[in-house]
Amino acid sequence: MRVRHSTTGSRWAAGVLATLLSLIGALLVPEPASAAQAARGTSVNGHAASASASALPTRLRGVNRSGTEFMCVQNRGIFDGPADSASIQAIKNWQANVVRVPLNEDCWLGINGVNSAYSGTDYRNAISDYVSGLRRAGLYVILELHWSSGVHIGFGSSCWTYASQCQKPMPNSDHTPDFWKSVANTFKSDQAVVFDLFNEPFPNLVMFDHNASWKCWRDGGPACIGFLYSVAGMQTLINAVRSTGATNSIMVGGINYSNDLSGWLTYAPSDPTGKLVVSWHSYNFNNCNTQSCWDSQIAPVAARYPLVVGEIGQNDCAHGYIDTLMNWLDSRDLGYLGWTWNTWDCKSGPSLITDYNGTPTAYGQGLKNRLASG
């Protein structure tokens, strides 16, 4: 999800636009029959024979902890709020078992003019220390690339700069493979750290062609027509991680802000370790926000691959939508993480908490109740 601290634009408006364009694209270019056929393939313990059911260490349910994707490039520090042991324990008290930590490409690599106090070695050390704190508390960690480089001035744009100052539609070939090689080398010794390659791809808002968008998503490079920068596809990033010898689980989201998985079974990248995990994001304002869509589009993918809902949420300060969604996910033993453990207004975040002691918002109460119920 895009945080409210992006320089311009509205996440909700972009979501509505993405929905409309996705519907148009689906009508103009139907999903290949092979995807539906693949969904009915042979499975073992609920997953495809080619995918490892042990790709995830356990069923992951927890929260996102935003801030480390935007504070550094806004010259405001590294964390939005505390990152000490007390703040970690507050998350633990909700009975969460995982925290998803967004990262910034420029800050990690120390490039594109970010203040050295908040980038490079200082940023990497701060993230490493926070991950160590989460692990000492017995929490799993998902590290994800949230903001990256690349000029994007089209639909869904909230900044026109090359630097990593907002969500871009796809990773870039200039820096993102190096980013993931560095992150993988840093954390490959701990299998409880999961790598989520790219927060919310939306090549469909550049290409306006459903199947072409999925091919761009996987392959990058020449497959990505209309981009103003060289795109790195998901296969390239998987290869970058595996080139380091890292065998950590890798999460990969679909298109249309990780909400559309309709092409996953046709265009899925490959992982030599068999530890590929599908990441799905689900909000009340997304296109796929009904049980009929979940049954037809998400369930077939979850039957073939391990799946985690990296972000769930709603923008009305209530929890009716996520309650219905969590019922569906719990019935299938699928994991999910609420956006976000930050003290923002729940409509602009949406925010789970009102303070870092863990006092829930009305929206956050829904997730807290569910985590506490086991």
KEVEX-697685 format. One record per residue (C-alpha): residue number from 1; residue in three letters; chain; x, y negated, z. Coordinates in steps of 0.2 Angstrom, whole numbers. Each point is the difference from the previous one (the first is absolute). Layout:
KEVEX-697685
+-----+-----+---+-------+-------+-------+
!   k !   r ! c !     x !     y !     z !
+-----+-----+---+-------+-------+-------+
! NUM ! ALA ! A !     X !     Y !     Z !
...
+-----+-----+---+-------+-------+-------+
***
This chain:
KEVEX-697685
+-----+-----+---+-------+-------+-------+
!   k !   r ! c !     x !     y !     z !
+-----+-----+---+-------+-------+-------+
!   1 ! MET ! A !     0 !     0 !     0 !
!   2 ! ARG ! A !     5 !   -18 !    -3 !
!   3 ! VAL ! A !     2 !    -9 !    16 !
!   4 ! ARG ! A !    -8 !   -17 !     3 !
!   5 ! HIS ! A !    17 !    -8 !     0 !
!   6 ! SER ! A !     3 !     1 !   -18 !
!   7 ! THR ! A !     2 !   -17 !    -8 !
!   8 ! THR ! A !   -15 !    -2 !   -11 !
!   9 ! GLY ! A !   -16 !    10 !    -5 !
!  10 ! SER ! A !   -12 !    12 !     8 !
!  11 ! ARG ! A !     1 !    18 !     3 !
!  12 ! TRP ! A !   -18 !     2 !     0 !
!  13 ! ALA ! A !    -2 !    -9 !   -17 !
!  14 ! ALA ! A !    14 !    11 !    -7 !
!  15 ! GLY ! A !    -9 !    15 !     7 !
!  16 ! VAL ! A !   -16 !    -4 !    -9 !
!  17 ! LEU ! A !     9 !    -4 !   -16 !
!  18 ! ALA ! A !     9 !    16 !     1 !
!  19 ! THR ! A !   -16 !     9 !     2 !
!  20 ! LEU ! A !    -8 !    -8 !   -15 !
!  21 ! LEU ! A !    15 !     4 !   -11 !
!  22 ! SER ! A !     2 !    17 !     6 !
!  23 ! LEU ! A !   -18 !     4 !    -5 !
!  24 ! ILE ! A !     2 !    -8 !   -17 !
!  25 ! GLY ! A !    16 !    10 !    -2 !
!  26 ! ALA ! A !    -8 !    16 !     5 !
!  27 ! LEU ! A !   -15 !    -2 !   -12 !
!  28 ! LEU ! A !    12 !    -5 !   -15 !
!  29 ! VAL ! A !    13 !    14 !     3 !
!  30 ! PRO ! A !    -8 !    15 !     9 !
!  31 ! GLU ! A !    11 !    11 !    12 !
!  32 ! PRO ! A !     7 !    15 !   -10 !
!  33 ! ALA ! A !    -9 !    16 !     3 !
!  34 ! SER ! A !    17 !     8 !     5 !
!  35 ! ALA ! A !    -1 !   -10 !    17 !
!  36 ! ALA ! A !   -17 !     8 !     4 !
!  37 ! GLN ! A !     6 !    17 !    -5 !
!  38 ! ALA ! A !    16 !    -2 !    11 !
!  39 ! ALA ! A !   -11 !    -4 !    15 !
!  40 ! ARG ! A !    -7 !    18 !    -1 !
!  41 ! GLY ! A !    17 !     8 !    -1 !
!  42 ! THR ! A !     7 !    13 !    12 !
!  43 ! SER ! A !     3 !    -6 !    18 !
!  44 ! VAL ! A !     9 !     7 !    15 !
!  45 ! ASN ! A !    -6 !    -6 !    17 !
!  46 ! GLY ! A !    -9 !   -14 !    -8 !
!  47 ! HIS ! A !    14 !    -6 !   -11 !
!  48 ! ALA ! A !     7 !     4 !   -17 !
!  49 ! ALA ! A !    12 !    14 !    -1 !
!  50 ! SER ! A !    13 !   -13 !    -7 !
!  51 ! ALA ! A !    -3 !   -11 !    15 !
!  52 ! SER ! A !     7 !     4 !    17 !
!  53 ! ALA ! A !   -14 !     0 !    14 !
!  54 ! SER ! A !    14 !    -4 !    12 !
!  55 ! ALA ! A !     5 !   -16 !    -9 !
!  56 ! LEU ! A !    -7 !   -10 !    15 !
!  57 ! PRO ! A !     7 !     4 !    18 !
!  58 ! THR ! A !   -18 !    -1 !     7 !
!  59 ! ARG ! A !   -17 !    -8 !    -3 !
!  60 ! LEU ! A !     4 !   -19 !     1 !
!  61 ! ARG ! A !   -12 !   -12 !     8 !
!  62 ! GLY ! A !     5 !   -17 !     6 !
!  63 ! VAL ! A !     3 !   -18 !    -5 !
!  64 ! ASN ! A !     9 !   -12 !   -12 !
!  65 ! ARG ! A !    11 !   -13 !     8 !
!  66 ! SER ! A !     1 !   -15 !   -12 !
!  67 ! GLY ! A !    13 !   -14 !     1 !
!  68 ! THR ! A !    16 !     7 !    -6 !
!  69 ! GLU ! A !    -5 !    -2 !   -18 !
!  70 ! PHE ! A !    -3 !   -19 !     1 !
!  71 ! MET ! A !     8 !    -8 !    15 !
!  72 ! CYS ! A !    18 !     1 !    -7 !
!  73 ! VAL ! A !    -4 !    -8 !   -17 !
!  74 ! GLN ! A !   -10 !   -14 !     9 !
!  75 ! ASN ! A !    15 !    -4 !    11 !
!  76 ! ARG ! A !   -10 !     4 !    16 !
!  77 ! GLY ! A !    10 !    15 !     7 !
!  78 ! ILE ! A !    -2 !    18 !    -3 !
!  79 ! PHE ! A !   -15 !     6 !    10 !
!  80 ! ASP ! A !   -17 !    -8 !     2 !
!  81 ! GLY ! A !    -2 !     3 !    19 !
!  82 ! PRO ! A !    10 !    11 !    12 !
!  83 ! ALA ! A !     9 !    15 !    -6 !
!  84 ! ASP ! A !     5 !     6 !    18 !
!  85 ! SER ! A !    -3 !    16 !     9 !
!  86 ! ALA ! A !   -16 !    -8 !     9 !
!  87 ! SER ! A !    -8 !    -4 !   -17 !
!  88 ! ILE ! A !     5 !    18 !    -6 !
!  89 ! GLN ! A !    -8 !     7 !    15 !
!  90 ! ALA ! A !   -16 !   -10 !    -3 !
!  91 ! ILE ! A !    -2 !     9 !   -17 !
!  92 ! LYS ! A !     4 !    17 !     8 !
!  93 ! ASN ! A !   -14 !    -4 !    13 !
!  94 ! TRP ! A !   -13 !     1 !   -14 !
!  95 ! GLN ! A !     6 !    18 !    -3 !
!  96 ! ALA ! A !     8 !    -4 !   -17 !
!  97 ! ASN ! A !    13 !    11 !    -6 !
!  98 ! VAL ! A !     7 !   -10 !   -14 !
!  99 ! VAL ! A !     4 !   -18 !    -5 !
! 100 ! ARG ! A !     2 !    -6 !   -18 !
! 101 ! VAL ! A !    13 !   -14 !    -1 !
! 102 ! PRO ! A !     0 !   -11 !   -16 !
! 103 ! LEU ! A !    17 !    -6 !    -7 !
! 104 ! ASN ! A !     6 !   -14 !   -11 !
! 105 ! GLU ! A !    12 !     5 !   -14 !
! 106 ! ASP ! A !    10 !   -17 !     0 !
! 107 ! CYS ! A !     1 !     0 !    19 !
! 108 ! TRP ! A !     7 !    18 !     1 !
! 109 ! LEU ! A !    12 !    -3 !   -14 !
! 110 ! GLY ! A !     5 !   -18 !     5 !
! 111 ! ILE ! A !    -3 !    -7 !   -17 !
! 112 ! ASN ! A !   -10 !   -14 !    -9 !
! 113 ! GLY ! A !     5 !   -14 !    13 !
! 114 ! VAL ! A !    -9 !     7 !    16 !
! 115 ! ASN ! A !     8 !    -8 !    16 !
! 116 ! SER ! A !    14 !    12 !     5 !
! 117 ! ALA ! A !    -7 !    -1 !    18 !
! 118 ! TYR ! A !   -15 !    10 !    -6 !
! 119 ! SER ! A !     7 !    10 !   -14 !
! 120 ! GLY ! A !    14 !    13 !    -5 !
! 121 ! THR ! A !     9 !     7 !    15 !
! 122 ! ASP ! A !   -11 !    -9 !    13 !
! 123 ! TYR ! A !   -16 !     6 !    -8 !
! 124 ! ARG ! A !     6 !    18 !    -2 !
! 125 ! ASN ! A !     6 !     1 !    18 !
! 126 ! ALA ! A !   -17 !    -8 !     6 !
! 127 ! ILE ! A !   -10 !    13 !   -10 !
! 128 ! SER ! A !    11 !    14 !     6 !
! 129 ! ASP ! A !    -1 !    -5 !    18 !
! 130 ! TYR ! A !   -19 !    -1 !    -2 !
! 131 ! VAL ! A !    -1 !    17 !    -8 !
! 132 ! SER ! A !    11 !     7 !    14 !
! 133 ! GLY ! A !   -12 !    -7 !    13 !
! 134 ! LEU ! A !   -15 !     8 !    -8 !
! 135 ! ARG ! A !     9 !    17 !    -1 !
! 136 ! ARG ! A !     5 !    -1 !    18 !
! 137 ! ALA ! A !   -19 !    -3 !     4 !
! 138 ! GLY ! A !    -4 !    16 !   -10 !
! 139 ! LEU ! A !    -8 !    -9 !   -15 !
! 140 ! TYR ! A !     3 !     5 !   -18 !
! 141 ! VAL ! A !     4 !   -14 !   -11 !
! 142 ! ILE ! A !    -5 !    -5 !   -18 !
! 143 ! LEU ! A !    12 !   -12 !    -9 !
! 144 ! GLU ! A !    -8 !    -8 !   -15 !
! 145 ! LEU ! A !     5 !   -13 !   -13 !
! 146 ! HIS ! A !   -12 !   -14 !     1 !
! 147 ! TRP ! A !     7 !   -15 !    -8 !
! 148 ! SER ! A !    13 !     1 !   -15 !
! 149 ! SER ! A !     7 !   -10 !   -14 !
! 150 ! GLY ! A !    -7 !    -3 !   -17 !
! 151 ! VAL ! A !    -9 !   -15 !    -9 !
! 152 ! HIS ! A !   -18 !     3 !    -1 !
! 153 ! ILE ! A !   -12 !   -14 !    -5 !
! 154 ! GLY ! A !   -15 !    10 !    -5 !
! 155 ! PHE ! A !   -16 !     7 !     8 !
! 156 ! GLY ! A !     3 !     4 !    18 !
! 157 ! SER ! A !    15 !   -12 !     2 !
! 158 ! SER ! A !     2 !    -9 !    16 !
! 159 ! CYS ! A !    17 !    -8 !    -4 !
! 160 ! TRP ! A !    10 !    -3 !   -16 !
! 161 ! THR ! A !    17 !     2 !     7 !
! 162 ! TYR ! A !    12 !    14 !    -5 !
! 163 ! ALA ! A !     5 !     2 !    19 !
! 164 ! SER ! A !    -9 !    12 !    12 !
! 165 ! GLN ! A !   -12 !   -13 !     6 !
! 166 ! CYS ! A !   -16 !     9 !    -3 !
! 167 ! GLN ! A !    -8 !    17 !    -7 !
! 168 ! LYS ! A !     6 !     4 !   -18 !
! 169 ! PRO ! A !   -10 !    12 !   -11 !
! 170 ! MET ! A !    15 !    12 !    -1 !
! 171 ! PRO ! A !    17 !     3 !     6 !
! 172 ! ASN ! A !    15 !    -7 !   -10 !
! 173 ! SER ! A !    15 !     9 !    -8 !
! 174 ! ASP ! A !    12 !   -14 !     6 !
! 175 ! HIS ! A !     0 !     3 !    18 !
! 176 ! THR ! A !   -14 !    13 !     6 !
! 177 ! PRO ! A !    10 !    16 !    -4 !
! 178 ! ASP ! A !    15 !    -7 !    10 !
! 179 ! PHE ! A !   -12 !    -5 !    14 !
! 180 ! TRP ! A !    -6 !    18 !     2 !
! 181 ! LYS ! A !    17 !     7 !    -1 !
! 182 ! SER ! A !     5 !   -11 !    14 !
! 183 ! VAL ! A !   -15 !     3 !    11 !
! 184 ! ALA ! A !     1 !    19 !    -4 !
! 185 ! ASN ! A !    19 !     1 !     5 !
! 186 ! THR ! A !    -5 !   -10 !    16 !
! 187 ! PHE ! A !   -14 !    12 !     6 !
! 188 ! LYS ! A !     3 !    16 !    -9 !
! 189 ! SER ! A !     6 !     9 !    16 !
! 190 ! ASP ! A !   -17 !    -2 !     8 !
! 191 ! GLN ! A !   -14 !    10 !    -8 !
! 192 ! ALA ! A !   -13 !    -9 !    10 !
! 193 ! VAL ! A !     3 !   -15 !   -10 !
! 194 ! VAL ! A !   -11 !     0 !   -16 !
! 195 ! PHE ! A !     4 !   -11 !   -15 !
! 196 ! ASP ! A !   -15 !    -8 !    -9 !
! 197 ! LEU ! A !     7 !    -6 !   -16 !
! 198 ! PHE ! A !   -11 !   -15 !    -5 !
! 199 ! ASN ! A !   -15 !    -8 !    10 !
! 200 ! GLU ! A !   -13 !    -3 !   -13 !
! 201 ! PRO ! A !     4 !     2 !   -18 !
! 202 ! PHE ! A !   -12 !    -9 !   -12 !
! 203 ! PRO ! A !     7 !     2 !   -18 !
! 204 ! ASN ! A !   -18 !     1 !    -6 !
! 205 ! LEU ! A !    -2 !   -19 !     3 !
! 206 ! VAL ! A !    15 !    -3 !   -12 !
! 207 ! MET ! A !    -4 !    14 !   -14 !
! 208 ! PHE ! A !   -19 !     1 !     1 !
! 209 ! ASP ! A !     1 !    18 !    -6 !
! 210 ! HIS ! A !    -4 !    14 !    12 !
! 211 ! ASN ! A !    11 !    14 !    -7 !
! 212 ! ALA ! A !    14 !   -12 !    -5 !
! 213 ! SER ! A !     0 !    -7 !    18 !
! 214 ! TRP ! A !     3 !    17 !     7 !
! 215 ! LYS ! A !    14 !     4 !   -12 !
! 216 ! CYS ! A !     8 !   -17 !     4 !
! 217 ! TRP ! A !    -2 !     5 !    19 !
! 218 ! ARG ! A !     9 !    16 !    -2 !
! 219 ! ASP ! A !    13 !    -4 !   -13 !
! 220 ! GLY ! A !     3 !   -19 !     1 !
! 221 ! GLY ! A !    12 !    -7 !   -14 !
! 222 ! PRO ! A !    -7 !    -1 !   -18 !
! 223 ! ALA ! A !   -17 !     8 !     6 !
! 224 ! CYS ! A !    -4 !   -17 !     9 !
! 225 ! ILE ! A !    -6 !   -11 !   -14 !
! 226 ! GLY ! A !    -3 !   -19 !     5 !
! 227 ! PHE ! A !    11 !    -1 !    15 !
! 228 ! LEU ! A !    12 !   -14 !     2 !
! 229 ! TYR ! A !    13 !    10 !     9 !
! 230 ! SER ! A !     8 !    18 !    -2 !
! 231 ! VAL ! A !   -11 !    12 !     9 !
! 232 ! ALA ! A !     5 !    15 !    11 !
! 233 ! GLY ! A !   -12 !    14 !    -1 !
! 234 ! MET ! A !    -4 !    11 !    15 !
! 235 ! GLN ! A !    10 !    14 !    -7 !
! 236 ! THR ! A !    16 !   -11 !    -1 !
! 237 ! LEU ! A !    -3 !    -4 !    19 !
! 238 ! ILE ! A !    -2 !    18 !     5 !
! 239 ! ASN ! A !    16 !     4 !   -10 !
! 240 ! ALA ! A !     9 !   -14 !     9 !
! 241 ! VAL ! A !    -5 !     6 !    17 !
! 242 ! ARG ! A !     5 !    18 !    -4 !
! 243 ! SER ! A !    17 !    -5 !    -7 !
! 244 ! THR ! A !     5 !    -4 !    18 !
! 245 ! GLY ! A !    -3 !    18 !     6 !
! 246 ! ALA ! A !   -15 !    -7 !    10 !
! 247 ! THR ! A !   -14 !    14 !     2 !
! 248 ! ASN ! A !   -12 !   -11 !     9 !
! 249 ! SER ! A !   -19 !     0 !    -5 !
! 250 ! ILE ! A !    -4 !   -13 !   -14 !
! 251 ! MET ! A !   -16 !    -9 !    -1 !
! 252 ! VAL ! A !    -6 !    -7 !   -17 !
! 253 ! GLY ! A !   -16 !   -10 !    -2 !
! 254 ! GLY ! A !   -11 !    -1 !   -15 !
! 255 ! ILE ! A !    -5 !   -15 !   -11 !
! 256 ! ASN ! A !   -12 !   -14 !     3 !
! 257 ! TYR ! A !     8 !    -4 !    17 !
! 258 ! SER ! A !     2 !    18 !     4 !
! 259 ! ASN ! A !   -19 !     3 !     0 !
! 260 ! ASP ! A !    -2 !     9 !   -17 !
! 261 ! LEU ! A !     7 !    18 !     0 !
! 262 ! SER ! A !   -10 !     5 !   -15 !
! 263 ! GLY ! A !    16 !     3 !   -11 !
! 264 ! TRP ! A !    10 !     7 !    14 !
! 265 ! LEU ! A !    -2 !    19 !    -5 !
! 266 ! THR ! A !     4 !    -5 !   -18 !
! 267 ! TYR ! A !    15 !   -11 !     2 !
! 268 ! ALA ! A !     7 !     6 !    17 !
! 269 ! PRO ! A !    19 !    -3 !     1 !
! 270 ! SER ! A !    11 !    15 !     5 !
! 271 ! ASP ! A !    10 !     3 !    16 !
! 272 ! PRO ! A !    14 !    13 !     0 !
! 273 ! THR ! A !    -3 !     3 !    19 !
! 274 ! GLY ! A !   -19 !     2 !    -1 !
! 275 ! LYS ! A !    -3 !   -13 !    13 !
! 276 ! LEU ! A !   -10 !   -12 !   -10 !
! 277 ! VAL ! A !   -15 !    -8 !    10 !
! 278 ! VAL ! A !   -14 !   -10 !    -8 !
! 279 ! SER ! A !    -4 !   -17 !     8 !
! 280 ! TRP ! A !   -17 !    -7 !    -2 !
! 281 ! HIS ! A !    -7 !   -17 !     6 !
! 282 ! SER ! A !   -18 !    -2 !     4 !
! 283 ! TYR ! A !    -9 !   -16 !     5 !
! 284 ! ASN ! A !   -18 !    -5 !    -1 !
! 285 ! PHE ! A !     3 !   -12 !   -14 !
! 286 ! ASN ! A !     9 !    13 !   -11 !
! 287 ! ASN ! A !    -7 !     8 !   -15 !
! 288 ! CYS ! A !     0 !    18 !     7 !
! 289 ! ASN ! A !    -9 !    -4 !    16 !
! 290 ! THR ! A !   -14 !    13 !     0 !
! 291 ! GLN ! A !    -1 !    18 !     5 !
! 292 ! SER ! A !    -5 !     5 !   -18 !
! 293 ! CYS ! A !    17 !    -8 !    -6 !
! 294 ! TRP ! A !     9 !     9 !    14 !
! 295 ! ASP ! A !    -7 !    16 !    -4 !
! 296 ! SER ! A !     3 !    -1 !   -19 !
! 297 ! GLN ! A !    17 !    -9 !     0 !
! 298 ! ILE ! A !     9 !     2 !    16 !
! 299 ! ALA ! A !    -5 !    17 !     6 !
! 300 ! PRO ! A !     7 !     9 !   -16 !
! 301 ! VAL ! A !    17 !    -8 !     3 !
! 302 ! ALA ! A !     0 !     4 !    19 !
! 303 ! ALA ! A !    -3 !    18 !    -5 !
! 304 ! ARG ! A !    16 !     0 !   -10 !
! 305 ! TYR ! A !    12 !   -11 !    10 !
! 306 ! PRO ! A !     2 !    -6 !    17 !
! 307 ! LEU ! A !    -9 !   -17 !     2 !
! 308 ! VAL ! A !     1 !   -14 !    12 !
! 309 ! VAL ! A !   -11 !   -16 !     0 !
! 310 ! GLY ! A !    14 !   -13 !     3 !
! 311 ! GLU ! A !   -12 !   -14 !     3 !
! 312 ! ILE ! A !   -19 !     0 !     5 !
! 313 ! GLY ! A !    -9 !   -15 !     4 !
! 314 ! GLN ! A !   -15 !   -12 !    -2 !
! 315 ! ASN ! A !    -2 !   -19 !    -1 !
! 316 ! ASP ! A !   -16 !    -3 !    10 !
! 317 ! CYS ! A !     8 !     2 !    18 !
! 318 ! ALA ! A !   -11 !    16 !     2 !
! 319 ! HIS ! A !     4 !    18 !    -1 !
! 320 ! GLY ! A !   -14 !     8 !    -9 !
! 321 ! TYR ! A !     9 !     3 !   -16 !
! 322 ! ILE ! A !    16 !     8 !     8 !
! 323 ! ASP ! A !   -12 !    11 !    11 !
! 324 ! THR ! A !    -8 !     7 !   -15 !
! 325 ! LEU ! A !    17 !     2 !    -9 !
! 326 ! MET ! A !     8 !     8 !    16 !
! 327 ! ASN ! A !   -14 !    12 !     1 !
! 328 ! TRP ! A !     4 !     6 !   -18 !
! 329 ! LEU ! A !    19 !     1 !     3 !
! 330 ! ASP ! A !    -2 !     9 !    17 !
! 331 ! SER ! A !   -11 !    13 !    -8 !
! 332 ! ARG ! A !    15 !     4 !   -12 !
! 333 ! ASP ! A !    14 !    -2 !    13 !
! 334 ! LEU ! A !     7 !   -15 !    -9 !
! 335 ! GLY ! A !    11 !   -13 !     8 !
! 336 ! TYR ! A !    -3 !   -19 !     0 !
! 337 ! LEU ! A !     7 !   -17 !     6 !
! 338 ! GLY ! A !    -9 !   -16 !     4 !
! 339 ! TRP ! A !     5 !   -16 !    -7 !
! 340 ! THR ! A !     7 !    -9 !    11 !
! 341 ! TRP ! A !     7 !    -1 !    17 !
! 342 ! ASN ! A !     2 !   -19 !     0 !
! 343 ! THR ! A !   -10 !   -14 !     9 !
! 344 ! TRP ! A !    -8 !    -8 !   -15 !
! 345 ! ASP ! A !   -18 !    -4 !    -3 !
! 346 ! CYS ! A !    -8 !    16 !    -5 !
! 347 ! LYS ! A !    -7 !    -7 !   -16 !
! 348 ! SER ! A !    16 !    -6 !    -7 !
! 349 ! GLY ! A !    11 !    15 !     6 !
! 350 ! PRO ! A !   -10 !    10 !     4 !
! 351 ! SER ! A !     7 !     1 !    17 !
! 352 ! LEU ! A !    -2 !    14 !    13 !
! 353 ! ILE ! A !     5 !    -9 !    15 !
! 354 ! THR ! A !    -2 !   -17 !     9 !
! 355 ! ASP ! A !    17 !     2 !    10 !
! 356 ! TYR ! A !    15 !    10 !     0 !
! 357 ! ASN ! A !    -6 !     9 !    16 !
! 358 ! GLY ! A !   -11 !     9 !   -12 !
! 359 ! THR ! A !   -17 !    -8 !     3 !
! 360 ! PRO ! A !   -11 !     5 !   -15 !
! 361 ! THR ! A !   -10 !   -11 !   -11 !
! 362 ! ALA ! A !   -17 !     6 !    -4 !
! 363 ! TYR ! A !     7 !     8 !   -16 !
! 364 ! GLY ! A !    15 !     7 !    10 !
! 365 ! GLN ! A !   -12 !     8 !    13 !
! 366 ! GLY ! A !    -6 !    12 !   -14 !
! 367 ! LEU ! A !    18 !     7 !    -3 !
! 368 ! LYS ! A !     4 !     0 !    18 !
! 369 ! ASN ! A !   -15 !    10 !     5 !
! 370 ! ARG ! A !     4 !    13 !   -14 !
! 371 ! LEU ! A !    18 !     2 !     4 !
! 372 ! ALA ! A !    -4 !     2 !    19 !
! 373 ! SER ! A !   -13 !    14 !    -5 !
! 374 ! GLY ! A !    14 !    11 !    -6 !
+-----+-----+---+-------+-------+-------+
***
